[in-house]
């Protein structure tokens, strides 16, 4: 997203004394230094005209950050019951300035566990793994302080679950969403918006067959949210926490999982994938 940044431009104007330029004669050395200073000021002003505003991302259990979601989730690993909504991760974000013509998003979560390799219990999505259908993704829905960014019109999709990308005990979840032109929205700066819910079921936690590793501590980080706009003209990447620590959660306390464990990712090549979900 591009736009003017008033306070930064004011700083540039003061530093460069733009409103008080005079042109008396100067010695050659002083004139050379002034030219360099003017050039530097010009670059600074140009940057303030195109800098992208970005707010922050949040990840919590049960509810969004603004609605009191919690950072840690403990589970006794003693049941297969509870359905798909037993353990719910809620993702949200905010931006610093208004953004019009928003038509989709591309999201990345990173998972790391306190184990040499990713346990079977955390193996989702891919064919043939132990808990292939135990991770579900939906749009945010409702929230008191974090309304759904697409007002209930979005259909979220997991695009990839990449095991071992950042080490044998890690996984990366890639998600994508795009809405029809009739559902595009304007987002307002400073508002926390709910963007997605990831639900982890208890299937195959105990009994036979069971998938080992439920009790292993883990860290889940909201690595990146790319908010897309019509024509990709003002796409905005949000990848910092809204407040310190708001971009990750822990499972079973998270000890030994190297939390937070996010490495910024690139989303630029996802356009063709996103078009499949419109």
C-alpha positions in Angstrom: 0.0 0.0 0.0 1.5 3.4 -0.9 0.6 6.8 0.2 1.9 10.0 1.9 3.3 9.7 5.4 2.7 13.2 6.9 5.0 13.1 9.9 7.9 11.7 7.9 7.5 14.3 5.2 7.4 17.1 7.9 10.7 15.7 9.3 12.2 15.8 5.8 11.0 19.4 5.2 12.5 20.5 8.5 15.8 18.8 8.0 16.1 20.1 4.4 14.7 23.6 5.3 12.6 23.3 2.2 10.4 26.3 3.1 13.3 28.6 3.7 15.6 28.0 0.6 17.7 30.9 -0.4 20.4 31.1 -3.0 23.2 33.5 -2.0 26.6 33.0 -3.6 28.7 30.3 -2.0 32.3 29.1 -2.3 32.7 26.1 -4.6 33.3 23.6 -1.7 30.2 24.8 0.2 28.1 24.7 -2.9 29.2 21.1 -3.6 28.2 20.1 0.0 24.8 21.9 -0.5 24.1 20.0 -3.7 24.7 16.7 -1.9 22.4 17.7 0.9 19.7 18.8 -1.5 20.0 15.5 -3.4 19.7 13.5 -0.1 16.7 15.5 0.9 15.1 14.8 -2.5 15.6 11.1 -2.0 14.1 11.3 1.5 11.0 13.1 0.3 10.5 10.7 -2.5 10.6 7.8 -0.1 8.0 9.4 2.2 5.6 9.6 -0.8 5.7 5.9 -1.5 6.3 4.2 1.9 3.9 1.3 2.7 2.0 1.4 5.8 1.7 -1.8 7.8 0.2 -2.7 11.2 0.7 -6.1 12.7 -0.5 -9.7 12.9 -1.9 -11.6 15.9 -2.5 -15.2 16.7 -4.3 -16.5 19.8 -6.2 -19.6 21.0 -10.0 -19.4 21.1 -10.5 -15.7 20.4 -8.8 -12.9 18.7 -6.3 -10.7 20.6 -8.8 -8.0 21.2 -11.4 -10.4 22.5 -9.1 -11.9 25.1 -7.6 -14.9 23.2 -4.9 -16.8 25.2 -1.3 -17.5 24.2 -0.9 -21.0 25.5 -3.0 -24.2 25.1 -2.5 -27.2 27.3 -4.1 -30.5 26.5 -4.0 -33.8 28.5 -3.9 -35.8 25.2 -6.4 -38.3 26.7 -9.3 -38.3 24.2 -10.1 -38.4 20.5 -13.4 -36.6 21.1 -14.3 -33.0 20.7 -14.7 -32.6 16.9 -13.0 -30.2 14.6 -13.3 -27.2 16.9 -11.5 -28.5 19.9 -8.3 -26.4 19.5 -9.0 -23.2 17.6 -6.3 -20.7 16.5 -7.6 -17.3 15.6 -5.7 -15.0 13.3 -6.2 -11.3 13.1 -4.3 -8.2 11.9 -4.4 -4.5 11.6 -3.0 -1.9 9.2 -1.9 1.7 9.9 -4.0 3.4 7.2 -7.2 2.8 5.3 -7.0 0.4 2.3 -9.6 0.2 -0.4 -10.5 -2.5 -3.0 -9.3 -5.4 -0.8 -10.1 -8.7 -2.6 -8.1 -11.4 -0.8 -5.3 -12.5 1.4 -2.4 -15.0 1.5 -1.4 -16.3 5.0 1.6 -18.2 6.3 1.8 -20.0 9.7 5.0 -21.6 10.9 5.0 -24.6 13.3 8.0 -25.9 15.3 8.1 -28.6 17.9 10.5 -29.5 20.8 11.5 -32.7 19.1 14.1 -33.9 16.6 11.5 -34.3 13.9 7.9 -33.2 13.5 5.7 -35.7 15.4 3.0 -37.7 13.7 0.4 -35.7 15.7 1.4 -32.6 13.8 1.3 -34.2 10.4 -1.7 -32.6 8.6 -3.1 -32.1 5.1 -0.8 -34.2 3.0 -1.9 -37.5 1.6 -0.9 -40.6 3.6 0.1 -38.8 6.8 -1.2 -39.7 10.2 -3.7 -36.9 10.7 -4.3 -35.7 7.2 -7.8 -34.3 8.0 -7.2 -33.0 11.5 -6.5 -29.4 10.5 -9.4 -27.3 9.1 -9.5 -23.7 8.0 -12.4 -21.3 7.9 -13.0 -17.6 7.7 -13.0 -15.7 10.9 -16.7 -15.3 11.4 -17.7 -13.0 14.2 -15.7 -11.1 16.9 -16.7 -8.3 19.3 -13.5 -6.3 18.8 -12.2 -8.0 15.6 -14.9 -8.1 12.9 -14.4 -10.5 9.9 -12.5 -8.6 7.2 -14.8 -9.8 4.5 -18.0 -9.7 6.6 -18.6 -13.4 6.2 -18.1 -13.6 2.4 -14.7 -15.4 2.4 -13.9 -19.0 1.8 -10.5 -19.9 3.2 -8.3 -22.7 1.7 -5.1 -24.4 2.8 -2.9 -24.4 -0.2 0.2 -26.3 1.2 1.5 -27.9 4.4 5.3 -28.0 3.9 7.1 -30.3 6.4 10.8 -29.8 7.0 11.1 -26.5 5.2 13.0 -24.8 8.1 14.3 -28.0 9.8 13.0 -31.6 10.4 10.9 -30.5 13.4 9.0 -27.8 11.5 6.0 -27.2 9.1 4.8 -24.3 7.2 1.0 -23.8 6.5 0.1 -21.7 3.4 -3.4 -20.5 3.0 -5.2 -18.4 0.4 -8.4 -16.6 0.0 -10.0 -14.5 -2.7 -13.5 -13.0 -3.0 -15.7 -12.1 -5.9 -15.7 -8.5 -7.1 -19.1 -8.0 -5.4 -17.5 -8.8 -2.0 -14.4 -6.5 -2.1 -14.1 -4.2 0.9 -12.4 -1.2 2.4 -10.4 -1.8 5.5 -9.8 1.0 8.1 -6.5 1.8 9.7 -6.2 0.9 13.4 -9.0 -1.6 13.4 -8.2 -5.2 14.4 -9.8 -7.6 11.8 -10.3 -11.3 12.1 -8.8 -13.1 9.1 -9.0 -16.9 9.7 -9.6 -19.7 12.2 -7.5 -22.9 12.1 -9.1 -25.8 14.0 -7.1 -28.8 15.2 -9.1 -31.9 16.1 -8.2 -34.6 18.6 -8.5 -37.5 16.1 -6.1 -40.4 16.6 -4.7 -39.0 19.9 -5.2 -42.2 21.8 -6.2 -45.8 21.1 -5.3 -47.7 17.9 -4.3 -46.4 15.5 -2.9 -43.3 17.4 -0.5 -40.6 16.2 2.3 -40.0 18.6 3.5 -36.5 19.7 0.4 -34.8 21.2 2.3 -34.0 24.4 5.3 -32.5 22.7 5.5 -28.7 23.2 5.2 -26.6 20.1 5.2 -23.0 18.8 2.9 -21.7 16.1 3.8 -18.3 14.6 1.7 -16.1 12.3 4.5 -15.4 9.9 2.9 -13.3 7.3 -0.3 -11.9 6.0 -0.4 -10.4 2.5 -3.6 -8.3 2.0 -4.3 -8.1 -1.7 -6.2 -5.5 -3.7 -7.7 -5.2 -7.2 -5.0 -5.3 -9.8 -2.4 -5.9 -7.0 -1.9 -2.1 -7.0 -1.8 -1.6 -3.3 -1.0 -5.0 -1.8 0.1 -4.7 1.8 2.3 -7.2 3.7 1.9 -7.4 7.4 4.5 -9.6 9.2 5.3 -7.9 12.5 3.4 -8.4 15.8 0.8 -5.8 16.6 2.2 -5.8 20.1 5.2 -7.7 21.4 4.5 -11.4 21.3 1.1 -11.1 19.7 2.2 -13.1 16.5 2.7 -16.5 18.1 1.1 -19.0 20.5 2.4 -22.1 22.3 1.2 -25.6 22.7 1.8 -27.5 26.0 3.9 -24.5 27.2 6.1 -24.3 24.1 9.4 -25.1 26.0 12.2 -26.0 23.7 10.3 -25.2 20.5 12.4 -22.0 19.6 9.4 -19.7 19.8 8.7 -17.5 18.0 9.9 -19.4 15.0 8.9 -17.4 11.9 11.1 -16.6 8.9 9.6 -14.1 6.5 8.3 -15.7 3.3 7.6 -14.4 -0.2 4.1 -14.3 -1.5 4.6 -12.8 -4.9 4.2 -16.0 -6.8 0.9 -17.0 -5.3 -1.3 -14.9 -7.7 -2.0 -17.8 -10.0 -3.0 -20.0 -7.1 -5.3 -17.4 -5.6 -7.2 -17.0 -8.8 -8.4 -20.6 -8.4 -10.4 -19.6 -5.3 -12.3 -16.6 -6.7 
